[in-house]
Amino acid sequence: MNFQLLFADPADTCVRYALTGAKGGFSRTLLAQTRLLPRLLPAILCDLDVPGLRALCLDLGFAAEQLVECDSAAAVAAAPAQAIVLVADVALLDPTRYDILVEATGNPAVGYRSAVRAIEAGRHVAMVSKEVDSVAGVALSRLAAQHGVVYTTADGDQPANLIGWVSWARTLGLEVIAAGKSSEYDLIFDPSTGQVTQLDQTFPAPKLAGLLALGENIPATLAARRAALQGRKTSATADYCEMSVVGTNTGLVSDVELMHYPIARTAELADVYALREDGGIVQKPGIIDVFNVLRLPDEASFAGGVFVVVRTTDGPTWELLAQKGHVVSRNRRYACLYLPYHFMGVETPITLLNAVLHKRASGSDRPSQCVILAGRATTAIAAGTVLHMGGHHHDVTGVQAVLLPASEAPAGVAPLYLAAHATVTRDIAPGELLMLGAIEGYASDLGQAWQAGLQPA
């Protein structure tokens, strides 16, 4: 794409956006980048902590006189046109003040209602709250089509990056065997100490020293690497949520419900994600997955990036590419093509400009609920228990996220983030899937959106 075309409109065109969850980490990156783009304006910002939001805006260099705090619809309506309105209540997001809503609350019910209100008012929506999308993304996309507006994932976030990368590969006629992303934080192994560093934690894993090479038996090496971590968790609920969004937008499905999560070095991905008959771990072509990056201290990070593993075609072409340093499997039947970055809100302006100026989405315009983000109880859950959601990764207490192909899921299975904050109506045994018939107290409109998304378009 010629990105200059994003500004090939009249000079007075200004894209104005609303932003929920505006004090969060993603939102800061978007607001910071907005400061560099004079034709992109954060018209109305919503966060429960308005004083903290004001402090953030001042820290980023927005003028104090431009920031107007409002606690009523009348105050919002009276704010100057060029003001940046700060509100605590999503109900005060006046659609007349913005062109596109960036939904980043992470709250399934609140985010869904905000998106519906924006769409029905003729405004575009960039959905950053993957929790919302995993339940209602299909229904929201159809609603947006009915109103002639764009509903889209956001560039810079891993789902949109991977959806785009899969689309790129398919446009070139490449067969996607597997697609995925790296987990949030690399496993950095120092052979001199036998220690692994992951973000701010360091722990011993000396057996990894003898497992840095993939060897001939790939599944055995991957199993030994996992054992060397001595039970440390390497998955996250957020990963499952993101991959469910990718699945509905690409038609790719999970290979196994907990995903494979191999501990792998970047140069090994084409071998690891080969089909089983070729020595890899993939049972069938067309899967989504997440891997844990294993690297040495002086090796570059995958940086939260995304990848596709494709089947190679013309032998000399891929041999030439292998000589140029591209990741091609040892048997030359597969290649891994990857983007080693995850720029969050720094890149999101591309989505906002494309949606408003050119009515282009970063994801599919016809998603389908081909995968389901569900949950299995990890412990006995008694009737009357509230399934609380919280933490950095929005875990649901007592529940393990699982990713199910819709064609294999039992009828009536509950999407994880519809069950979040709901109340269990009967005892649930460890290992049991959460079912709609076993929960109550969830948002009825969100439940209706889920059911609508399951129906054919």
FIVEXNU-681477 format. One record per residue (C-alpha): residue number from 1; residue in three letters; chain; x, y, z. Coordinates in steps of 0.001 Angstrom, whole numbers, plus 524288, in hexadecimal, padded with zeros to 5 digits. Example, Ala and Ser with C-alpha at 12.3 -4.5 7.8 and 13.67 -1.06 7.14 Angstrom:
% residues 2
<1; ALA; A; <8300C; 7EE6C; 81E78>>
<2; SER; A; <83566; 7FBDC; 81BE4>>
% end
This chain:
% residues 457
<1; MET; A; <80000; 80000; 80000>>
<2; ASN; A; <8044E; 80DD2; 7FD0C>>
<3; PHE; A; <8023C; 813A2; 80A90>>
<4; GLN; A; <802C6; 82162; 80502>>
<5; LEU; A; <7F558; 81E8C; 7FF56>>
<6; LEU; A; <7F001; 81ED8; 80D23>>
<7; PHE; A; <7F1A1; 82D7F; 80C93>>
<8; ALA; A; <7EDE0; 82F42; 7FE56>>
<9; ASP; A; <7E152; 835F1; 8027C>>
<10; PRO; A; <7DE6F; 84480; 803A8>>
<11; ALA; A; <7E7C9; 84B6E; 80CB0>>
<12; ASP; A; <7DD21; 84EE8; 81658>>
<13; THR; A; <7D947; 840AF; 818AA>>
<14; CYS; A; <7DB4F; 83D1C; 826E8>>
<15; VAL; A; <7D842; 82FB9; 82C58>>
<16; ARG; A; <7D286; 830A0; 839F7>>
<17; TYR; A; <7D202; 824ED; 842DA>>
<18; ALA; A; <7CBE8; 82103; 84FC1>>
<19; LEU; A; <7D3D2; 81837; 858B4>>
<20; THR; A; <7CF1D; 80FEB; 86407>>
<21; GLY; A; <7D838; 80A51; 86E44>>
<22; ALA; A; <7DFFD; 81672; 86B11>>
<23; LYS; A; <7E999; 815A9; 87671>>
<24; GLY; A; <7EE2C; 807DB; 87329>>
<25; GLY; A; <7FB39; 803B2; 86D84>>
<26; PHE; A; <7F65F; 801EE; 85F9D>>
<27; SER; A; <7EF5B; 80EFE; 86020>>
<28; ARG; A; <7FB83; 81631; 86442>>
<29; THR; A; <802C3; 8113D; 85844>>
<30; LEU; A; <7F7B4; 815D6; 84F75>>
<31; LEU; A; <7F698; 82327; 855F2>>
<32; ALA; A; <8054D; 8250A; 8554D>>
<33; GLN; A; <8056D; 82200; 846CB>>
<34; THR; A; <7F9DC; 82AFC; 84485>>
<35; ARG; A; <80248; 83658; 84912>>
<36; LEU; A; <80A6D; 83464; 83CBB>>
<37; LEU; A; <7FEC2; 83461; 83372>>
<38; PRO; A; <7F85E; 841C1; 83250>>
<39; ARG; A; <7ECA5; 83C75; 82AC4>>
<40; LEU; A; <7E93C; 8324E; 83503>>
<41; LEU; A; <7E224; 8376E; 84104>>
<42; PRO; A; <7DE4B; 83065; 84DA3>>
<43; ALA; A; <7D12E; 83721; 84E6C>>
<44; ILE; A; <7CB78; 83054; 85A54>>
<45; LEU; A; <7D26B; 82794; 86418>>
<46; CYS; A; <7CBC9; 81EE3; 86E19>>
<47; ASP; A; <7D19C; 818C5; 87A42>>
<48; LEU; A; <7CCA2; 8167B; 88802>>
<49; ASP; A; <7D870; 81DFD; 88D21>>
<50; VAL; A; <7D66D; 82B5F; 886FF>>
<51; PRO; A; <7E0BB; 83265; 88F6A>>
<52; GLY; A; <7EA95; 827F7; 88B9D>>
<53; LEU; A; <7E678; 8294A; 87D71>>
<54; ARG; A; <7E88E; 837F8; 87DF0>>
<55; ALA; A; <7F608; 835E6; 883EF>>
<56; LEU; A; <7F95A; 82C41; 8790B>>
<57; CYS; A; <7F535; 835E9; 86E83>>
<58; LEU; A; <7FD45; 840BE; 874AE>>
<59; ASP; A; <808F9; 837A9; 875B8>>
<60; LEU; A; <807B4; 834CE; 8671E>>
<61; GLY; A; <807D7; 84354; 863EE>>
<62; PHE; A; <7F988; 8464A; 8614D>>
<63; ALA; A; <7F63A; 85442; 8651C>>
<64; ALA; A; <7EF30; 855D4; 8720B>>
<65; GLU; A; <7E567; 85F5F; 86C2B>>
<66; GLN; A; <7E1CD; 8551E; 861E8>>
<67; LEU; A; <7DDB1; 84B2C; 86C41>>
<68; VAL; A; <7CF89; 84CC3; 8708C>>
<69; GLU; A; <7C9EE; 84407; 87B25>>
<70; CYS; A; <7BB5E; 84154; 879C8>>
<71; ASP; A; <7B1E4; 83A22; 882A2>>
<72; SER; A; <7A548; 83BCE; 87AEB>>
<73; ALA; A; <7A051; 83AED; 86D02>>
<74; ALA; A; <79D77; 8498C; 86D56>>
<75; ALA; A; <7AB80; 84C92; 87126>>
<76; VAL; A; <7B0A5; 843ED; 8662D>>
<77; ALA; A; <7A7C3; 84ABB; 85C54>>
<78; ALA; A; <7AC68; 8580D; 860F9>>
<79; ALA; A; <7BAF0; 854EA; 8600A>>
<80; PRO; A; <7C27C; 85C2B; 8554E>>
<81; ALA; A; <7C3D2; 854E4; 8486D>>
<82; GLN; A; <7D29C; 85390; 8498D>>
<83; ALA; A; <7D25F; 84F7A; 857D3>>
<84; ILE; A; <7D6D6; 84241; 85C93>>
<85; VAL; A; <7CB5E; 83E42; 86501>>
<86; LEU; A; <7CE40; 835B3; 870CC>>
<87; VAL; A; <7C335; 82D6D; 87676>>
<88; ALA; A; <7C1D6; 82232; 88018>>
<89; ASP; A; <7B52A; 81C8C; 87AB6>>
<90; VAL; A; <7B488; 815D9; 86D67>>
<91; ALA; A; <7A68A; 81AB6; 86C44>>
<92; LEU; A; <7AC52; 8285D; 86A49>>
<93; LEU; A; <7B390; 82486; 85DE1>>
<94; ASP; A; <7AC20; 82D95; 854D5>>
<95; PRO; A; <7ACE7; 827D6; 84705>>
<96; THR; A; <7ABEA; 8356A; 840F8>>
<97; ARG; A; <7B97D; 8386C; 84639>>
<98; TYR; A; <7C0DC; 82D3B; 83FAE>>
<99; ASP; A; <7C259; 82588; 83312>>
<100; ILE; A; <7C71F; 818B4; 838DC>>
<101; LEU; A; <7C68D; 81240; 84633>>
<102; VAL; A; <7D2A5; 80B4C; 84B42>>
<103; GLU; A; <7CD26; 801B8; 85543>>
<104; ALA; A; <7D791; 7FDD7; 85F2F>>
<105; THR; A; <7D082; 7FB91; 86C11>>
<106; GLY; A; <7D29F; 7ECE5; 86C0C>>
<107; ASN; A; <7C509; 7EBD0; 8720D>>
<108; PRO; A; <7BC68; 7E2D7; 869C6>>
<109; ALA; A; <7AF1B; 7E8B4; 86D14>>
<110; VAL; A; <7B34E; 7F6FB; 86DA9>>
<111; GLY; A; <7BB86; 7F5E7; 86166>>
<112; TYR; A; <7B098; 7EF58; 859E5>>
<113; ARG; A; <7A6B1; 7F9D3; 85D5B>>
<114; SER; A; <7B024; 804B3; 859EC>>
<115; ALA; A; <7B2C2; 7FE7C; 84CB0>>
<116; VAL; A; <7A439; 7FC95; 849CB>>
<117; ARG; A; <7A13D; 80AA3; 84D2D>>
<118; ALA; A; <7AC25; 80F85; 84459>>
<119; ILE; A; <7A83A; 806DC; 838DE>>
<120; GLU; A; <799E3; 80A3E; 839CE>>
<121; ALA; A; <79DBB; 8189B; 839A2>>
<122; GLY; A; <7A52F; 81660; 82CEA>>
<123; ARG; A; <7B2C4; 81634; 832E2>>
<124; HIS; A; <7BDCE; 80CC5; 83004>>
<125; VAL; A; <7C362; 8040D; 83ABF>>
<126; ALA; A; <7D153; 7FF50; 83CDA>>
<127; MET; A; <7D02D; 7F443; 846B5>>
<128; VAL; A; <7DBFE; 7F2DE; 84F8F>>
<129; SER; A; <7D470; 7EBA6; 85A3A>>
<130; LYS; A; <7D695; 7DDC6; 855AC>>
<131; GLU; A; <7CD8D; 7D924; 8607E>>
<132; VAL; A; <7C24E; 7E011; 859B2>>
<133; ASP; A; <7C624; 7DB0D; 84C51>>
<134; SER; A; <7C726; 7CCE7; 850E5>>
<135; VAL; A; <7B8BF; 7CD34; 854B5>>
<136; ALA; A; <7B26A; 7D724; 84BC4>>
<137; GLY; A; <7BBEE; 7D9EA; 840BD>>
<138; VAL; A; <7B3FE; 7D2D3; 83661>>
<139; ALA; A; <7A756; 7D98D; 83A60>>
<140; LEU; A; <7ADE2; 7E6E6; 83B0E>>
<141; SER; A; <7B3FB; 7E516; 82DA2>>
<142; ARG; A; <7A6A5; 7E1DD; 827DD>>
<143; LEU; A; <7A073; 7ED79; 82ED0>>
<144; ALA; A; <7AAF9; 7F66A; 8295A>>
<145; ALA; A; <7A86C; 7F161; 81B97>>
<146; GLN; A; <799FA; 7F46F; 81D30>>
<147; HIS; A; <79D4A; 8026F; 820F3>>
<148; GLY; A; <7A7AA; 80463; 81685>>
<149; VAL; A; <7B2EE; 8063F; 81FFC>>
<150; VAL; A; <7BF81; 7FF08; 82300>>
<151; TYR; A; <7C15E; 7F5A5; 82E61>>
<152; THR; A; <7CFA1; 7F1C8; 82F43>>
<153; THR; A; <7DAA3; 7EC87; 83764>>
<154; ALA; A; <7E592; 7F642; 839F1>>
<155; ASP; A; <7F2C0; 7F63C; 83320>>
<156; GLY; A; <7FE00; 7F54A; 83CAF>>
<157; ASP; A; <7F6EE; 7EB23; 844D6>>
<158; GLN; A; <7FA40; 7DCF3; 8421C>>
<159; PRO; A; <7ECFF; 7D867; 83CF9>>
<160; ALA; A; <7EC7D; 7E2D2; 83258>>
<161; ASN; A; <7FAD1; 7E0B7; 82F10>>
<162; LEU; A; <7F8D7; 7D21C; 82D80>>
<163; ILE; A; <7EC04; 7D364; 82613>>
<164; GLY; A; <7F2DF; 7DC6B; 81C94>>
<165; TRP; A; <7FE86; 7D35C; 81B5B>>
<166; VAL; A; <7F5F7; 7C78C; 81883>>
<167; SER; A; <7EE8C; 7CF79; 80E52>>
<168; TRP; A; <7FB75; 7D39F; 80832>>
<169; ALA; A; <80018; 7C58A; 80738>>
<170; ARG; A; <7F342; 7C0EB; 8017B>>
<171; THR; A; <7F310; 7CBFC; 7F7A9>>
<172; LEU; A; <80018; 7C6C0; 7F2CC>>
<173; GLY; A; <7FA27; 7B941; 7F130>>
<174; LEU; A; <801C1; 7B35A; 7FC7F>>
<175; GLU; A; <7FBB8; 7A830; 80433>>
<176; VAL; A; <7FB9D; 7ABBF; 81298>>
<177; ILE; A; <7FEB6; 79FBC; 81AAC>>
<178; ALA; A; <7FF6D; 7A71E; 82795>>
<179; ALA; A; <7FE85; 7B519; 82C12>>
<180; GLY; A; <800D3; 7BB08; 83945>>
<181; LYS; A; <80847; 7C419; 84209>>
<182; SER; A; <81269; 7C3BD; 84C90>>
<183; SER; A; <80E4A; 7C3D7; 85AC6>>
<184; GLU; A; <80F87; 7D074; 8624A>>
<185; TYR; A; <81D4E; 7CF38; 867CF>>
<186; ASP; A; <8293F; 7C81D; 86289>>
<187; LEU; A; <83055; 7BD5A; 869CC>>
<188; ILE; A; <83E69; 7C242; 8699E>>
<189; PHE; A; <847EB; 7B754; 86CF2>>
<190; ASP; A; <855EE; 7BA27; 87112>>
<191; PRO; A; <85E41; 7ADDE; 86F03>>
<192; SER; A; <868FB; 7B359; 877BB>>
<193; THR; A; <8601F; 7B372; 883A9>>
<194; GLY; A; <85583; 7A9BA; 88013>>
<195; GLN; A; <84B7F; 7B425; 88371>>
<196; VAL; A; <83F76; 7B8A1; 87BFB>>
<197; THR; A; <83ACA; 7C6A5; 87CA9>>
<198; GLN; A; <82CB2; 7C9BD; 87969>>
<199; LEU; A; <82935; 7D808; 87AFB>>
<200; ASP; A; <82D22; 7DB0B; 8891F>>
<201; GLN; A; <82EA5; 7CD06; 88DD7>>
<202; THR; A; <83AB3; 7C468; 88D3B>>
<203; PHE; A; <83A79; 7B5E8; 8905D>>
<204; PRO; A; <84343; 7AA0A; 88E52>>
<205; ALA; A; <8412B; 7A121; 8829C>>
<206; PRO; A; <84E9C; 79AFC; 88090>>
<207; LYS; A; <8498F; 78FAB; 8784F>>
<208; LEU; A; <8466F; 7993A; 86D52>>
<209; ALA; A; <85508; 799D8; 86A78>>
<210; GLY; A; <85440; 78C86; 86409>>
<211; LEU; A; <84790; 78F87; 85D04>>
<212; LEU; A; <84AFE; 79B7D; 854FF>>
<213; ALA; A; <84B59; 7936C; 8487B>>
<214; LEU; A; <83E6A; 78E23; 84390>>
<215; GLY; A; <843B2; 780AB; 84083>>
<216; GLU; A; <83D59; 7765E; 83817>>
<217; ASN; A; <831D0; 7736A; 84102>>
<218; ILE; A; <82B20; 78095; 841B4>>
<219; PRO; A; <81FCE; 77CE5; 84ABD>>
<220; ALA; A; <82963; 77689; 85440>>
<221; THR; A; <83217; 7828C; 85495>>
<222; LEU; A; <82679; 78B7A; 856D4>>
<223; ALA; A; <821B4; 782C8; 861DF>>
<224; ALA; A; <82F3A; 782CE; 8681A>>
<225; ARG; A; <83000; 7919E; 86756>>
<226; ARG; A; <822F2; 792DC; 86E22>>
<227; ALA; A; <82749; 78968; 878AB>>
<228; ALA; A; <83391; 7918C; 87AA4>>
<229; LEU; A; <82B00; 79D01; 87EB4>>
<230; GLN; A; <8262C; 794C9; 88A29>>
<231; GLY; A; <817CB; 797F0; 88924>>
<232; ARG; A; <81890; 7A683; 886C5>>
<233; LYS; A; <80C8B; 7ABAA; 87FEB>>
<234; THR; A; <80F00; 7B04B; 87206>>
<235; SER; A; <80131; 7B2F3; 86D5B>>
<236; ALA; A; <7F7C9; 7BE42; 86FAB>>
<237; THR; A; <7E926; 7BFF7; 86E90>>
<238; ALA; A; <7EB92; 7CBF9; 8662A>>
<239; ASP; A; <7F266; 7C36D; 85C04>>
<240; TYR; A; <7E677; 7BAC5; 85A9A>>
<241; CYS; A; <7DDD2; 7C6AC; 8595D>>
<242; GLU; A; <7E654; 7CCAE; 84ECC>>
<243; MET; A; <7E701; 7C025; 8470C>>
<244; SER; A; <7D836; 7BEDE; 84785>>
<245; VAL; A; <7D74C; 7CC32; 840FA>>
<246; VAL; A; <7E10D; 7C7E3; 836A7>>
<247; GLY; A; <7D956; 7BB69; 8346A>>
<248; THR; A; <7CC5D; 7C22E; 831F8>>
<249; ASN; A; <7D2E9; 7CB5A; 82846>>
<250; THR; A; <7DADA; 7C12F; 820D6>>
<251; GLY; A; <7D3D7; 7B41D; 82220>>
<252; LEU; A; <7DFC9; 7AE2A; 828C0>>
<253; VAL; A; <7DCF3; 7A593; 8349C>>
<254; SER; A; <7E45E; 7A01D; 84032>>
<255; ASP; A; <7EB84; 79332; 83E7F>>
<256; VAL; A; <7E98C; 78F86; 84CD3>>
<257; GLU; A; <7E122; 796D4; 8569D>>
<258; LEU; A; <7EC9A; 79B56; 85F1D>>
<259; MET; A; <7F493; 79E8C; 852F4>>
<260; HIS; A; <80230; 798BD; 851AB>>
<261; TYR; A; <80A3A; 7A3CA; 857B8>>
<262; PRO; A; <8174C; 79E0E; 85365>>
<263; ILE; A; <823A5; 7A3BF; 85944>>
<264; ALA; A; <82AF6; 7A6D2; 84CD5>>
<265; ARG; A; <8356C; 7AF51; 846DC>>
<266; THR; A; <83173; 7B7D3; 83B6C>>
<267; ALA; A; <839EB; 7B066; 831B5>>
<268; GLU; A; <832D3; 7A3CC; 8353F>>
<269; LEU; A; <824DA; 7A7F1; 83278>>
<270; ALA; A; <823F2; 7A249; 824C0>>
<271; ASP; A; <82802; 794FA; 82A23>>
<272; VAL; A; <81FD0; 795A5; 83677>>
<273; TYR; A; <81350; 79984; 82F55>>
<274; ALA; A; <814D5; 78F5D; 824AB>>
<275; LEU; A; <80A7E; 784D0; 82362>>
<276; ARG; A; <80C75; 778EE; 82BFE>>
<277; GLU; A; <80F8E; 77037; 8207B>>
<278; ASP; A; <81B0B; 7793E; 81DC1>>
<279; GLY; A; <81FDE; 77917; 82BCD>>
<280; GLY; A; <818DA; 78509; 83117>>
<281; ILE; A; <80DB0; 786C4; 83AB7>>
<282; VAL; A; <80258; 78AE3; 831ED>>
<283; GLN; A; <7F762; 780FA; 83064>>
<284; LYS; A; <7F04B; 787B2; 82530>>
<285; PRO; A; <7F2EB; 79385; 81C86>>
<286; GLY; A; <7ECB4; 7A087; 81FF0>>
<287; ILE; A; <7EEF4; 7A223; 82E87>>
<288; ILE; A; <7F14D; 7AD6C; 837D7>>
<289; ASP; A; <7FAF1; 7AC42; 842FB>>
<290; VAL; A; <80411; 7B365; 84C52>>
<291; PHE; A; <8125F; 7B075; 84EF7>>
<292; ASN; A; <81BB6; 7B42E; 859D5>>
<293; VAL; A; <82816; 7BA9F; 854D9>>
<294; LEU; A; <8349C; 7B431; 85988>>
<295; ARG; A; <84088; 7BC79; 856D6>>
<296; LEU; A; <84E2D; 7BF95; 85BB5>>
<297; PRO; A; <85135; 7CCDA; 861E9>>
<298; ASP; A; <857E7; 7D206; 855A7>>
<299; GLU; A; <84D3B; 7CD95; 84C35>>
<300; ALA; A; <8428F; 7D698; 84751>>
<301; SER; A; <834FB; 7D565; 84D0D>>
<302; PHE; A; <828F7; 7D15A; 8455B>>
<303; ALA; A; <82326; 7DD77; 84BDF>>
<304; GLY; A; <8156F; 7D829; 84D1B>>
<305; GLY; A; <814F2; 7D610; 83E83>>
<306; VAL; A; <80CCA; 7CD59; 835BC>>
<307; PHE; A; <80FC4; 7C2A7; 82BF8>>
<308; VAL; A; <80A51; 7B9D6; 82187>>
<309; VAL; A; <8100E; 7ACC2; 81DD9>>
<310; VAL; A; <80D3F; 7A98F; 80FAB>>
<311; ARG; A; <80FBA; 79E1C; 806DE>>
<312; THR; A; <81AAB; 7A0D9; 7FD43>>
<313; THR; A; <81861; 79F1E; 7EEC9>>
<314; ASP; A; <82369; 7A136; 7E4F9>>
<315; GLY; A; <82F9C; 79B28; 7EAD8>>
<316; PRO; A; <839CA; 7A460; 7E50E>>
<317; THR; A; <831F7; 7B050; 7E949>>
<318; TRP; A; <831BE; 7AC46; 7F788>>
<319; GLU; A; <83FC8; 7A787; 7F720>>
<320; LEU; A; <84381; 7B516; 7F290>>
<321; LEU; A; <83B89; 7BB26; 7FD8C>>
<322; ALA; A; <841CE; 7B1FD; 8076F>>
<323; GLN; A; <84F2E; 7B688; 802C1>>
<324; LYS; A; <84AC4; 7C472; 8053F>>
<325; GLY; A; <847E3; 7C110; 8135C>>
<326; HIS; A; <8396C; 7BE0B; 81313>>
<327; VAL; A; <83466; 7B376; 81C43>>
<328; VAL; A; <83255; 7A742; 8141C>>
<329; SER; A; <830DD; 799A8; 819E0>>
<330; ARG; A; <83BEE; 78FFD; 81937>>
<331; ASN; A; <83456; 787B1; 80F83>>
<332; ARG; A; <83141; 79411; 807A0>>
<333; ARG; A; <8229B; 790FC; 807A0>>
<334; TYR; A; <81E91; 79C46; 81073>>
<335; ALA; A; <82251; 7AA56; 812A3>>
<336; CYS; A; <81F82; 7B39E; 81DD7>>
<337; LEU; A; <81C9C; 7C1AE; 81A21>>
<338; TYR; A; <81BF0; 7CABF; 825B5>>
<339; LEU; A; <81A85; 7D8B9; 82A53>>
<340; PRO; A; <822AC; 7DAE3; 83699>>
<341; TYR; A; <81B30; 7E62E; 83C82>>
<342; HIS; A; <80F48; 7E9ED; 84496>>
<343; PHE; A; <80E2E; 7F8C1; 8449C>>
<344; MET; A; <80113; 7FA18; 84B93>>
<345; GLY; A; <7FB45; 807C6; 84ABA>>
<346; VAL; A; <80721; 80D04; 8439C>>
<347; GLU; A; <801CC; 8067E; 8374F>>
<348; THR; A; <7F334; 807AC; 83A0B>>
<349; PRO; A; <7F1F5; 814E5; 83317>>
<350; ILE; A; <7F331; 80D4A; 82654>>
<351; THR; A; <7E684; 80632; 829BC>>
<352; LEU; A; <7DF7C; 812A3; 82DC0>>
<353; LEU; A; <7E341; 819D8; 82166>>
<354; ASN; A; <7E022; 80E57; 8188A>>
<355; ALA; A; <7D2D8; 80C35; 81EC6>>
<356; VAL; A; <7CE78; 81A61; 81E83>>
<357; LEU; A; <7D4AA; 81F3F; 811E6>>
<358; HIS; A; <7D3A6; 812E3; 809A3>>
<359; LYS; A; <7C9F9; 80A10; 810D6>>
<360; ARG; A; <7D3D8; 7FF0E; 8117D>>
<361; ALA; A; <7D460; 7F539; 81C98>>
<362; SER; A; <7E0CB; 7EED3; 821AF>>
<363; GLY; A; <7D976; 7E1F6; 82370>>
<364; SER; A; <7CFA1; 7DA41; 81BA5>>
<365; ASP; A; <7C2E7; 7E0B7; 8179A>>
<366; ARG; A; <7BC14; 7D371; 818B9>>
<367; PRO; A; <7C0D0; 7CCCC; 82529>>
<368; SER; A; <7BAA3; 7C018; 829B0>>
<369; GLN; A; <7BA76; 7B950; 836DF>>
<370; CYS; A; <7C318; 7AE13; 8327E>>
<371; VAL; A; <7CA29; 7ADA0; 83F9E>>
<372; ILE; A; <7C4FE; 7AF5A; 84D5B>>
<373; LEU; A; <7CC80; 7B4B9; 858E0>>
<374; ALA; A; <7C6D4; 7AC47; 863B9>>
<375; GLY; A; <7CAC9; 7A88B; 8717F>>
<376; ARG; A; <7CD37; 79BFE; 87925>>
<377; ALA; A; <7CC78; 79BC2; 887DE>>
<378; THR; A; <7D9BD; 79975; 88E14>>
<379; THR; A; <7D39D; 79683; 89B4B>>
<380; ALA; A; <7C63D; 79330; 8A0AC>>
<381; ILE; A; <7BD53; 79F06; 89F89>>
<382; ALA; A; <7B1A9; 79F45; 8A89A>>
<383; ALA; A; <7A441; 7A423; 8A4C9>>
<384; GLY; A; <7A2E2; 7B283; 8A81A>>
<385; THR; A; <7B116; 7B5BB; 8A520>>
<386; VAL; A; <7B38D; 7C256; 89DAE>>
<387; LEU; A; <7BD95; 7C05D; 892D5>>
<388; HIS; A; <7C5E4; 7CC54; 89538>>
<389; MET; A; <7CE7E; 7D19A; 88A42>>
<390; GLY; A; <7DACA; 7D930; 88D57>>
<391; GLY; A; <7E979; 7DA8D; 88CCF>>
<392; HIS; A; <7F253; 7DF15; 881DC>>
<393; HIS; A; <7EDC6; 7D435; 878CA>>
<394; HIS; A; <7DF57; 7D4D1; 87CA6>>
<395; ASP; A; <7DF36; 7C710; 88223>>
<396; VAL; A; <7D279; 7C14E; 886F8>>
<397; THR; A; <7D43A; 7BB98; 89492>>
<398; GLY; A; <7D44A; 7ACC8; 894C2>>
<399; VAL; A; <7D35C; 7AB9E; 885FF>>
<400; GLN; A; <7DD3B; 7A811; 87B79>>
<401; ALA; A; <7DB29; 7AE83; 86E4B>>
<402; VAL; A; <7DA18; 7A4DC; 86309>>
<403; LEU; A; <7D8B7; 7A6FC; 85473>>
<404; LEU; A; <7CF0A; 79DF5; 84DB9>>
<405; PRO; A; <7CBFA; 79C85; 83F49>>
<406; ALA; A; <7BD91; 79FFA; 83E95>>
<407; SER; A; <7BAEA; 793A6; 836CF>>
<408; GLU; A; <7BFC8; 78B6D; 84244>>
<409; ALA; A; <7BA10; 7934A; 84D8C>>
<410; PRO; A; <7AE17; 78E21; 854B3>>
<411; ALA; A; <7A171; 79599; 852C0>>
<412; GLY; A; <79F3E; 79F97; 85D57>>
<413; VAL; A; <7AD6A; 7A193; 8611D>>
<414; ALA; A; <7AF61; 7AEEC; 86775>>
<415; PRO; A; <7B92B; 7B88E; 861ED>>
<416; LEU; A; <7C2FB; 7BBB2; 86C9E>>
<417; TYR; A; <7C071; 7CA40; 86D31>>
<418; LEU; A; <7B1CA; 7C8C9; 86D97>>
<419; ALA; A; <7B3DB; 7C035; 87992>>
<420; ALA; A; <7BCD6; 7CA4B; 87FC4>>
<421; HIS; A; <7B617; 7D051; 88BBA>>
<422; ALA; A; <7AA8D; 7C70A; 889EA>>
<423; THR; A; <7A587; 7BE40; 894DA>>
<424; VAL; A; <7A644; 7AF77; 89447>>
<425; THR; A; <798EB; 7A91D; 8960B>>
<426; ARG; A; <79D78; 79B30; 898C6>>
<427; ASP; A; <7A9A4; 79452; 89D89>>
<428; ILE; A; <7B404; 7932E; 892F8>>
<429; ALA; A; <7BE32; 7886F; 89393>>
<430; PRO; A; <7CCA7; 78A63; 8907F>>
<431; GLY; A; <7CEFF; 788E4; 881F7>>
<432; GLU; A; <7C0FA; 78C19; 87E4D>>
<433; LEU; A; <7BE3A; 79623; 873CE>>
<434; LEU; A; <7B65C; 7A202; 877D4>>
<435; MET; A; <7A8FC; 7A12B; 87193>>
<436; LEU; A; <79EC9; 7ABAD; 86F7C>>
<437; GLY; A; <794E1; 7A3B6; 87712>>
<438; ALA; A; <79D95; 7A3E2; 88318>>
<439; ILE; A; <79F5D; 7B29A; 88479>>
<440; GLU; A; <79685; 7BE38; 886B2>>
<441; GLY; A; <7979B; 7CCC3; 888EE>>
<442; TYR; A; <79F57; 7CFBB; 87C9E>>
<443; ALA; A; <79BED; 7DB5B; 8740F>>
<444; SER; A; <78FF9; 7D762; 86C35>>
<445; ASP; A; <79353; 7DFFE; 8608B>>
<446; LEU; A; <7A0F4; 7DA2C; 85FDF>>
<447; GLY; A; <79AFB; 7CC95; 86090>>
<448; GLN; A; <791CD; 7CFDC; 8556A>>
<449; ALA; A; <79D3E; 7D4CD; 84D5E>>
<450; TRP; A; <7A458; 7C7E6; 84FAF>>
<451; GLN; A; <7989F; 7C000; 84B41>>
<452; ALA; A; <796D3; 7C8BB; 83F47>>
<453; GLY; A; <7A513; 7C6E0; 83B7A>>
<454; LEU; A; <7A372; 7B824; 83B88>>
<455; GLN; A; <79901; 7B907; 830FD>>
<456; PRO; A; <79C8B; 7B930; 82287>>
<457; ALA; A; <79D68; 7C6CD; 81CC8>>
% end
